[in-house]
Amino acid sequence: MSTMPIVYPLARNYIRGVFRELAGRSMAVQSPLDGSAISSVPLSGREVLDEAVVAAQEAYLGWSKWTIKERVQVFFRFRALLEQHKAELTALVSAENGKTFPEAEAEILKGMELCEFACSLPQILNDEIQEVSKGVECRTSHVPIGVVASIAPFNFPFMVPLWTIPNALALGNCMILKPSELVPLSAQRIAELLKEAGLPDGVFNIVNGDREIVEAICDHPGIEAVSFVGSTKVAKIVYQRATHNLKRCLALGGAKNHLIVLPDANPDISAANIAASMAGCAGQRCMAASAMVAVGKTDHIIHQICEEAKKIVPGKNLGSVITQAAKERIERYIAEAEAAGARILLDGRNALVAGKEGGYYVGPTVLDNVTPDMAIAKEEVFGPVLAIMRTDSIDQAIEIENRSEYGNAASVFTQSGGLANYIIERVSAGMVGVNVGVPVPREPFSFGGWNESRFGVGDITGKSSIHFWTKLKKTTTKWDPEAWKDWAS
């Protein structure tokens, strides 16, 4: 039985601690769960960004003077508010993104963990001082870089903004967030809760919009650094445009993560991890297992994977994909692979959920006998689809992984430590797992891939992010060691 959809307040720009009323162009925000309109979002022009940058510049004069111990107090309080509002935030993420409630809750919990890391920065950010010769002292200090921008994707509307907001702000910067126009509502609550936590007005601002605002952020002379998370195609454009305008930029792109499965792998552990990885968040994550390379006699493991995948049911423990266009694109990849000779072991096309017939659902799909030249083996599908390729040797499997233009993540499933290490040393990926389907590092370890999955230097979270959000000041002082003798006379 269907229920009336929840309608949320209009998404609005947030400047100087105030939400601005909708003006100019806008678009509807639809819930992927059932296709219903739940809000509206402004598609702002460059003049709105100009205003936000001025607000951030003015706020920076005061915020950057706070000590880091004072700044992180905001995030201690913010983290407590996330805990307090966890159920509400979970429902919001599910409504605007289409995740299941457990997946949406996991996103909130990860956001809390990211805040915890930011709160630890006073203990991690240890500036150095040393007497390098008699009476001469050198020291380093991490200085905020000024006004920065974060461009976030649709697939993690709450977590990905918190990849950047706590660290960038705790380190003394002021920020402009541009959320995906498909999922602008979580950003609104982040702003409200930051204000409640005591963040001064203007330190954090939101400018909603589409391509025009992304281009304006890359061009704006008042923005010192840009972080981006999204597709590789757009990541390249953002990186090239931002750096052409002499900004720092770290742009994370797409992925085609390979799981290398050896015959000795534990069938139960492997199947559970691989099925969860390929279908979790409806496959809409850059860490999803989308390409499996089966080495040798692994039919028993593939059978188990299919059995596990059958337990993942759209509308029950599998959420929707983001739009109807995304659903059609994913199903087109499946059809083209089948036409090219792939064998469908589990077909998730044409999925319907009772009471949510307008939703955008694709069921778990497993394809066997995929060849490395097929589009589904090379391109990012971003859906709950696993493409299985077969090889006779580990070296052939590594060669397939290395030929991918991406380099976000790779995993190996085996019970041999020696073989695992052999593969770890040879795969071209920034994040590697052993018997782990989603090898995401936990704080303080940082998140970031290689190759066409990342443009720029460093990672976006953890300790590595400190170097992106600060600049290093080196100070050398020299004193006359005899000067103090007559000072008190």
C-alpha positions as CSV (number, residue, x, y, z in Angstrom):
1,M,0.0,0.0,0.0
2,S,1.5,3.3,-1.1
3,T,1.7,6.3,1.3
4,M,1.8,10.0,0.7
5,P,5.3,11.2,0.0
6,I,7.0,13.5,2.6
7,V,7.5,17.0,1.1
8,Y,10.6,18.8,2.5
9,P,11.2,22.5,2.7
10,L,12.6,24.2,-0.5
11,A,16.4,23.9,-0.9
12,R,17.9,27.3,-0.6
13,N,21.3,29.1,-0.8
14,Y,22.9,29.7,2.6
15,I,25.0,32.9,2.9
16,R,26.2,34.7,6.1
17,G,24.3,32.2,8.2
18,V,20.9,33.0,6.5
19,F,18.9,30.9,4.0
20,R,18.0,32.9,1.0
21,E,14.6,32.6,-0.6
22,L,14.3,30.8,-4.0
23,A,14.7,33.2,-6.9
24,G,15.4,32.7,-10.6
25,R,15.8,29.3,-12.2
26,S,15.0,26.2,-10.3
27,M,14.3,22.5,-10.7
28,A,12.3,19.9,-8.9
29,V,13.9,17.5,-6.4
30,Q,12.5,14.0,-6.9
31,S,12.8,11.0,-4.5
32,P,14.3,8.0,-6.4
33,L,12.3,5.7,-4.1
34,D,9.0,6.5,-5.9
35,G,9.7,9.3,-8.3
36,S,7.7,11.8,-6.3
37,A,8.6,15.5,-6.1
38,I,9.8,16.3,-2.5
39,S,11.4,19.7,-2.9
40,S,12.8,22.3,-5.3
41,V,16.3,23.6,-5.7
42,P,17.6,26.9,-7.1
43,L,20.0,26.9,-10.1
44,S,21.9,30.0,-9.0
45,G,23.9,32.4,-11.2
46,R,27.4,33.7,-10.7
47,E,26.2,36.7,-8.8
48,V,25.2,34.4,-5.9
49,L,28.6,32.9,-5.8
50,D,30.2,36.4,-5.7
51,E,28.1,37.2,-2.6
52,A,29.1,33.9,-0.9
53,V,32.8,34.5,-1.6
54,V,32.6,38.0,-0.1
55,A,30.8,36.6,3.0
56,A,33.5,33.9,3.4
57,Q,36.3,36.3,2.9
58,E,34.9,38.6,5.6
59,A,34.4,35.7,8.0
60,Y,37.9,34.4,7.4
61,L,39.4,37.5,9.0
62,G,38.0,36.3,12.4
63,W,37.7,32.6,12.0
64,S,41.4,32.1,11.0
65,K,42.5,33.9,14.2
66,W,40.8,31.3,16.4
67,T,43.1,28.7,17.7
68,I,42.6,25.2,16.3
69,K,41.6,24.0,19.8
70,E,38.8,26.7,19.8
71,R,37.7,25.8,16.2
72,V,37.3,22.1,16.9
73,Q,35.0,22.7,19.8
74,V,32.4,23.5,17.1
75,F,32.8,20.0,15.7
76,F,32.6,18.3,19.1
77,R,29.1,20.0,19.4
78,F,28.3,19.3,15.8
79,R,29.1,15.6,16.2
80,A,26.8,15.4,19.3
81,L,24.0,17.0,17.2
82,L,24.5,14.4,14.5
83,E,24.0,11.7,17.1
84,Q,20.9,13.5,18.4
85,H,19.3,13.8,15.0
86,K,20.5,10.5,13.5
87,A,17.0,9.1,12.8
88,E,15.8,12.3,11.1
89,L,19.0,12.6,9.0
90,T,18.8,8.9,8.0
91,A,15.3,9.4,6.7
92,L,16.3,12.5,4.8
93,V,19.3,10.8,3.0
94,S,17.0,7.8,2.1
95,A,14.3,10.1,0.7
96,E,16.6,12.2,-1.5
97,N,19.1,9.6,-2.6
98,G,17.1,6.3,-2.6
99,K,19.3,4.4,-0.1
100,T,17.9,1.8,2.3
101,F,17.6,3.0,5.9
102,P,20.6,0.9,7.1
103,E,22.8,2.4,4.2
104,A,21.6,5.9,5.0
105,E,22.3,5.4,8.7
106,A,25.8,4.1,7.9
107,E,26.4,7.4,6.0
108,I,25.4,9.4,9.1
109,L,27.7,7.3,11.3
110,K,30.6,7.8,8.9
111,G,29.9,11.5,9.0
112,M,30.3,11.3,12.8
113,E,33.6,9.5,12.4
114,L,34.8,12.2,10.1
115,C,34.0,14.8,12.7
116,E,35.8,12.8,15.3
117,F,39.0,12.9,13.2
118,A,38.6,16.7,12.8
119,C,38.4,17.0,16.6
120,S,41.7,15.2,16.8
121,L,43.5,17.6,14.6
122,P,45.1,19.6,17.5
123,Q,46.8,16.4,18.6
124,I,47.9,15.5,15.0
125,L,48.9,18.9,13.7
126,N,52.2,19.1,15.4
127,D,54.2,22.0,14.0
128,E,57.9,21.6,14.3
129,I,60.6,23.7,16.0
130,Q,64.3,23.1,16.2
131,E,67.5,25.0,17.1
132,V,69.5,24.4,14.0
133,S,72.6,26.3,15.2
134,K,73.6,28.4,18.2
135,G,71.0,31.1,18.6
136,V,69.2,30.2,15.3
137,E,65.8,28.5,15.4
138,C,63.6,27.2,12.6
139,R,59.9,26.4,12.9
140,T,57.1,25.3,10.6
141,S,53.4,26.2,11.0
142,H,50.3,25.1,9.0
143,V,48.4,28.2,7.9
144,P,44.9,28.1,6.4
145,I,44.7,29.0,2.7
146,G,41.6,31.1,2.8
147,V,38.3,30.6,1.0
148,V,37.8,27.1,-0.4
149,A,35.1,25.3,-2.3
150,S,33.8,21.8,-2.2
151,I,31.7,20.3,-5.1
152,A,29.9,17.2,-3.9
153,P,28.2,14.3,-5.8
154,F,24.7,12.8,-5.5
155,N,25.7,9.3,-4.3
156,F,26.6,10.3,-0.7
157,P,24.7,13.6,0.0
158,F,25.7,13.6,3.7
159,M,29.0,11.8,4.0
160,V,31.0,13.3,1.1
161,P,30.4,16.9,2.2
162,L,31.8,15.8,5.6
163,W,34.9,14.5,3.8
164,T,35.8,18.2,3.4
165,I,33.8,20.4,5.8
166,P,35.2,19.4,9.2
167,N,38.9,19.3,8.2
168,A,38.9,22.4,6.0
169,L,37.1,24.5,8.6
170,A,38.9,23.1,11.6
171,L,42.2,24.1,9.9
172,G,40.9,27.7,9.7
173,N,39.5,28.0,6.2
174,C,36.0,29.2,5.2
175,M,34.0,27.2,2.7
176,I,31.5,27.3,-0.1
177,L,29.7,24.0,-0.7
178,K,28.1,23.2,-4.0
179,P,25.9,20.1,-3.4
180,S,24.6,18.0,-6.3
181,E,21.3,19.6,-7.5
182,L,19.8,16.1,-7.4
183,V,20.3,15.8,-3.6
184,P,20.5,19.3,-2.0
185,L,18.6,18.7,1.2
186,S,21.2,17.0,3.4
187,A,23.4,20.1,2.9
188,Q,20.7,22.3,4.3
189,R,20.6,20.3,7.5
190,I,24.4,20.3,7.8
191,A,24.3,24.1,7.6
192,E,21.6,24.3,10.3
193,L,23.4,22.0,12.6
194,L,26.7,23.8,12.2
195,K,25.1,27.1,13.1
196,E,23.5,25.4,16.1
197,A,26.9,24.1,17.1
198,G,28.3,27.6,17.2
199,L,29.9,28.1,13.8
200,P,30.2,31.8,13.0
201,D,28.1,33.1,10.2
202,G,29.9,33.2,6.8
203,V,32.4,30.5,7.6
204,F,30.2,27.9,5.8
205,N,28.1,28.8,2.8
206,I,26.0,26.9,0.3
207,V,25.5,27.8,-3.3
208,N,23.1,25.5,-5.2
209,G,23.2,25.2,-8.9
210,D,24.3,23.2,-12.0
211,R,27.2,23.4,-14.4
212,E,27.2,27.2,-14.4
213,I,28.1,27.3,-10.7
214,V,30.8,24.6,-11.0
215,E,32.4,26.6,-13.8
216,A,32.1,29.8,-11.7
217,I,33.8,28.2,-8.8
218,C,36.7,27.1,-11.0
219,D,37.1,30.6,-12.3
220,H,36.5,32.7,-9.2
221,P,39.6,34.7,-8.2
222,G,38.5,34.7,-4.6
223,I,38.5,30.9,-4.2
224,E,41.9,29.4,-3.4
225,A,41.2,25.7,-3.6
226,V,38.6,23.4,-5.0
227,S,37.7,19.8,-4.1
228,F,35.5,17.8,-6.4
229,V,34.0,14.3,-6.3
230,G,32.1,12.9,-9.3
231,S,32.7,11.3,-12.7
232,T,36.1,11.1,-14.2
233,K,34.9,13.1,-17.3
234,V,33.9,16.1,-15.1
235,A,36.8,15.6,-12.6
236,K,39.2,16.2,-15.5
237,I,37.4,19.3,-16.6
238,V,37.2,20.7,-13.1
239,Y,40.9,20.0,-12.4
240,Q,42.1,21.5,-15.7
241,R,39.9,24.6,-15.3
242,A,40.7,25.2,-11.6
243,T,44.4,24.7,-12.0
244,H,44.4,26.8,-15.2
245,N,43.1,29.6,-12.9
246,L,46.0,28.9,-10.5
247,K,44.0,27.2,-7.8
248,R,44.8,24.1,-5.8
249,C,42.5,21.3,-6.9
250,L,41.9,17.7,-5.8
251,A,39.3,16.1,-8.1
252,L,38.2,12.5,-7.4
253,G,36.7,10.7,-10.4
254,G,35.1,7.4,-11.3
255,A,36.3,3.8,-10.8
256,K,36.2,0.3,-12.2
257,N,37.2,-1.8,-9.2
258,H,38.5,-5.3,-9.8
259,L,38.1,-8.2,-7.5
260,I,40.6,-11.0,-8.2
261,V,39.1,-14.3,-6.9
262,L,41.4,-17.3,-6.5
263,P,40.2,-20.9,-6.3
264,D,41.3,-21.3,-2.6
265,A,39.2,-18.3,-1.5
266,N,36.7,-19.0,1.3
267,P,33.4,-19.3,-0.6
268,D,31.1,-18.0,2.2
269,I,33.3,-15.0,3.0
270,S,34.0,-14.2,-0.6
271,A,30.4,-14.5,-1.8
272,A,29.0,-12.4,1.1
273,N,31.6,-9.6,0.6
274,I,31.4,-9.5,-3.2
275,A,27.5,-9.5,-3.3
276,A,27.4,-6.7,-0.7
277,S,30.0,-4.7,-2.5
278,M,28.4,-4.9,-6.0
279,A,24.9,-4.1,-4.7
280,G,25.4,-1.9,-1.7
281,C,24.1,1.6,-2.2
282,A,22.6,0.2,-5.4
283,G,26.1,0.0,-6.8
284,Q,26.3,3.8,-6.8
285,R,29.7,4.3,-5.1
286,C,33.2,4.5,-6.4
287,M,34.2,1.6,-4.2
288,A,31.7,-0.8,-5.6
289,A,32.8,-4.2,-6.9
290,S,31.9,-4.0,-10.6
291,A,34.5,-6.3,-12.3
292,M,35.5,-9.7,-11.0
293,V,38.4,-11.7,-12.4
294,A,37.9,-15.4,-11.6
295,V,41.2,-17.3,-11.7
296,G,41.0,-21.0,-12.5
297,K,38.3,-23.2,-11.0
298,T,36.0,-20.8,-9.2
299,D,32.6,-22.0,-10.3
300,H,31.6,-22.9,-6.8
301,I,32.4,-19.4,-5.6
302,I,30.5,-17.8,-8.5
303,H,27.5,-20.0,-7.7
304,Q,27.6,-18.8,-4.1
305,I,27.8,-15.2,-5.2
306,C,24.6,-15.6,-7.2
307,E,22.9,-17.2,-4.2
308,E,23.9,-14.3,-2.0
309,A,22.8,-11.8,-4.6
310,K,19.4,-13.4,-4.8
311,K,18.9,-12.4,-1.2
312,I,19.2,-8.7,-2.1
313,V,15.7,-7.5,-3.1
314,P,14.8,-4.1,-4.6
315,G,12.7,-2.1,-2.2
316,K,13.6,-4.4,0.7
317,N,17.3,-4.4,1.2
318,L,18.3,-2.8,-2.1
319,G,17.6,0.9,-2.7
320,S,16.9,2.7,-6.0
321,V,19.3,4.3,-8.4
322,I,19.2,8.0,-8.7
323,T,17.1,8.7,-11.8
324,Q,15.2,7.1,-14.5
325,A,18.0,8.0,-16.9
326,A,20.5,6.1,-14.7
327,K,18.2,3.1,-14.6
328,E,18.0,3.1,-18.4
329,R,21.7,3.5,-18.8
330,I,22.5,0.6,-16.5
331,E,20.1,-1.7,-18.2
332,R,21.5,-0.7,-21.6
333,Y,25.0,-1.8,-20.4
334,I,23.5,-5.2,-19.4
335,A,21.7,-5.6,-22.8
336,E,24.8,-4.7,-24.8
337,A,26.9,-7.2,-22.8
338,E,24.4,-9.9,-23.4
339,A,24.3,-9.2,-27.1
340,A,28.1,-9.3,-27.2
341,G,28.1,-12.9,-25.7
342,A,28.0,-12.4,-21.9
343,R,25.9,-15.0,-20.0
344,I,23.4,-13.5,-17.5
345,L,23.4,-15.6,-14.3
346,L,21.1,-13.2,-12.5
347,D,19.1,-10.5,-14.3
348,G,17.9,-7.5,-12.4
349,R,16.3,-5.6,-15.2
350,N,12.7,-4.3,-15.2
351,A,12.6,-4.4,-11.4
352,L,9.4,-3.1,-9.8
353,V,8.5,-2.4,-6.2
354,A,4.9,-2.7,-5.1
355,G,3.6,0.7,-4.0
356,K,6.6,2.5,-5.5
357,E,6.1,1.8,-9.2
358,G,7.5,5.2,-10.0
359,G,10.8,4.4,-8.4
360,Y,14.0,3.7,-10.2
361,Y,15.1,0.2,-9.3
362,V,17.6,-2.2,-10.8
363,G,18.0,-5.6,-9.2
364,P,21.3,-7.3,-8.6
365,T,22.8,-8.5,-11.9
366,V,25.6,-11.0,-12.4
367,L,27.1,-11.6,-15.9
368,D,29.6,-14.4,-16.7
369,N,31.9,-14.8,-19.6
370,V,32.5,-11.1,-20.0
371,T,35.5,-10.2,-22.1
372,P,37.9,-7.3,-21.2
373,D,37.0,-5.5,-24.4
374,M,33.3,-5.2,-23.6
375,A,32.0,-1.8,-22.4
376,I,30.6,-3.3,-19.2
377,A,34.1,-4.5,-18.3
378,K,35.8,-1.2,-18.9
379,E,33.4,1.6,-18.1
380,E,31.8,2.7,-14.9
381,V,28.3,1.3,-14.8
382,F,27.3,2.8,-11.4
383,G,24.7,0.2,-10.7
384,P,24.3,-3.2,-8.9
385,V,26.0,-5.1,-11.7
386,L,28.9,-7.6,-11.5
387,A,30.8,-8.4,-14.6
388,I,32.8,-11.6,-14.3
389,M,35.9,-12.2,-16.5
390,R,37.8,-15.5,-16.4
391,T,41.5,-16.2,-16.6
392,D,43.9,-19.1,-16.1
393,S,46.6,-17.3,-14.2
394,I,47.1,-14.7,-11.5
395,D,49.4,-12.7,-13.9
396,Q,46.6,-12.6,-16.5
397,A,44.2,-11.3,-13.8
398,I,46.7,-8.6,-12.8
399,E,47.2,-7.6,-16.4
400,I,43.4,-7.1,-16.8
401,E,43.3,-4.9,-13.7
402,N,46.4,-2.9,-14.8
403,R,44.8,-2.2,-18.2
404,S,42.0,-0.3,-16.6
405,E,42.3,3.5,-16.9
406,Y,41.0,3.8,-13.4
407,G,42.8,3.0,-10.2
408,N,40.5,3.5,-7.2
409,A,40.4,0.1,-5.6
410,A,41.2,-3.5,-6.0
411,S,40.7,-6.6,-3.9
412,V,42.0,-10.1,-3.8
413,F,40.1,-13.1,-2.3
414,T,42.4,-15.9,-1.2
415,Q,43.6,-17.8,1.9
416,S,47.2,-17.5,0.9
417,G,49.1,-14.6,2.4
418,G,51.9,-15.0,-0.2
419,L,49.6,-14.8,-3.2
420,A,47.7,-11.9,-1.6
421,N,51.0,-9.9,-1.2
422,Y,52.0,-10.8,-4.8
423,I,48.8,-9.3,-6.1
424,I,48.9,-6.3,-3.7
425,E,52.3,-5.3,-4.9
426,R,51.3,-5.4,-8.6
427,V,47.8,-4.0,-8.9
428,S,47.5,-0.4,-9.9
429,A,45.1,1.0,-7.3
430,G,45.3,3.4,-4.5
431,M,43.2,1.3,-2.1
432,V,43.6,-2.4,-1.9
433,G,41.7,-5.1,0.1
434,V,42.3,-8.7,1.0
435,N,39.0,-10.6,1.5
436,V,37.3,-7.2,1.8
437,G,34.8,-6.2,-0.8
438,V,34.9,-2.5,-0.1
439,P,38.5,-1.6,1.0
440,V,37.7,1.9,2.3
441,P,40.4,3.1,4.8
442,R,39.1,4.3,8.2
443,E,40.3,7.5,9.8
444,P,43.1,8.5,10.2
445,F,44.0,6.7,7.0
446,S,43.1,8.7,3.9
447,F,40.8,8.0,1.0
448,G,42.0,8.4,-2.6
449,G,42.7,6.4,-5.7
450,W,45.2,6.5,-8.5
451,N,45.3,7.0,-12.3
452,E,42.1,8.3,-13.8
453,S,40.3,8.0,-10.4
454,R,42.1,11.0,-9.0
455,F,43.5,14.3,-10.3
456,G,45.8,16.3,-8.0
457,V,48.2,15.5,-5.2
458,G,47.2,13.9,-1.9
459,D,44.0,12.4,-0.6
460,I,40.8,14.0,0.4
461,T,40.4,12.7,4.0
462,G,42.6,11.7,6.9
463,K,46.1,13.0,7.6
464,S,46.8,13.6,4.0
465,S,44.0,16.2,3.8
466,I,46.0,18.5,6.1
467,H,48.5,19.3,3.3
468,F,45.7,20.2,0.9
469,W,43.8,22.6,3.3
470,T,46.9,24.4,4.6
471,K,50.1,26.0,3.4
472,L,53.3,25.6,5.3
473,K,55.0,28.7,6.8
474,K,58.7,28.4,7.6
475,T,60.1,30.8,10.1
476,T,63.8,31.3,11.0
477,T,64.8,33.4,13.9
478,K,68.2,34.5,15.1
479,W,69.0,36.1,18.5
480,D,72.2,37.4,20.0
481,P,72.9,34.9,22.7
482,E,74.7,37.6,24.7
483,A,71.9,40.2,24.5
484,W,70.1,38.9,27.7
485,K,73.0,39.6,30.0
486,D,72.5,43.4,30.3
487,W,68.7,43.3,29.9
488,A,67.8,43.6,33.6
489,S,70.5,46.2,34.5
